[in-house]
Amino acid sequence: MTKIEKEEFEDFIRDWHYDKKSHKFAQETGKFLFQFIDSLKKQGLSERTIRQHTDNCWCIGVFECQYGFNDKFSPNIFMYEEASYVYDFERKHSNSKYAINSYKATWRKLAKYVNSLAS
């Protein structure tokens, strides 16, 4: 990772952590979400769609890091859409039907991605 990429990455996860231990978890979560986003780019999705999934991944990351009950990172934390923090998304980010459906779509794709890695 170049210095600029590292700065952009750290900026992306800045609100996800509050100490060294949570920073490590945020970094691991962020790296995995970036791998997921890269997999979406390889599918030939439009730039707008990628941008929307990236925004949703930021929300997924912040909710998992701030409200999740995991001490160690594992991709399995994203296997199930039920853990999607939709209530928190509605309260803290957007309660528009379009935004919620987009957020849920990102979770479905993320869960499918994790399950494909386990196969």
N, C-alpha and C positions, 0 to 999 in steps of 0.2 A: 504494500500500500504506500503510495507516495505521501509526502507531507501534506499536500493539499487534500488528498482523499481522506487521510487520517483526520484532518481538521474538520472536513465536511461530515465525516462519520461521527466524530465526537460532538459536533453541533447537533446532529440528528438525535442523539441519545441523551443530550444534556439534561433534559427534564425527567429522565427515567431513574436517576440514582441520587443518593444523598450521602454515601460514604464509600470507602474502598471496596467493601464486600458487595454492596449493591451496584457499584460501578462495574465490577467484574461480571456480574450477572447481566447487567444492561449491555455490556459489550458482546457477550456471547449471544444474547437474544437478538441484538441488532445485526450481528454477523449472519446469523441464521436467516433473519428476515430479508437481508440483502441478497442472500443466495436464492431465496424464494422469488424475490423481485427479478433477479437475473433470469430465473427459469421462465418467468412470465414474458420477459423481453424476447427470449428465444422462441416463444410461441407466435411471434409476429403481431402482438396486440398493438393497438394504436398508442401513440405517445400520450394522448389524453387519458386513455384507460390505464396505462402504466402509472401515470401521475396520480390518478385516483386511488389505485391499489397502494401506491407508496404512501399517500396520505393516510389511508386506512391502516397500513402497517405501522405507521408512527403511533396511531391511537392504540393499536393492539399491543405494541411494545410498552407504551407508557402504562396502560392498564395492567398488563401482566407484571411489570416490574413494581408498580405501586400497590396493586391490590391482590396479586397472586400469592399463593401460599407455598411457593417453591424456593428452596434454599440453593439448589443446584440446577443449572440449565440442562434441559433435555428437549429435543424437538417434540417429544411426546406431549408436552404441555399444550401443543397446538393441534392435537389429533381430533379433538371433539369440538364441534361448534357450540355445544352447550356451555362451554366455558368462555363464551365470547364477550362478556361484559356489555351486552347490548344496553342494559339499564344505565350503566355508567356513560356509555356513548351518548345516549339520549339526553342525560342530565348535563354532561360536561362539554359535549361537542356539538351535536345537532339533533333535533327531534323531527327533522323533515323526513317524510317517508322515503324520498329519493336517497338521502344520505344514509339512512338506516339500512335500506335494501342494498346499497353499494357496500356498506361495511359488512353486512352478512355475506354478501357474495365473495368478498375478500377472504373472510373466515372459511367459507366452504372450499375455496381454491387452496387455501393454506392447509386445511385438514387433509384434502386430497393429496397435496404435495407431500405432506409428512407420511401419509399412509403409503404412498408410492415408494418412498425411501425405505420403508420397513419391509417391502415385498422382495 
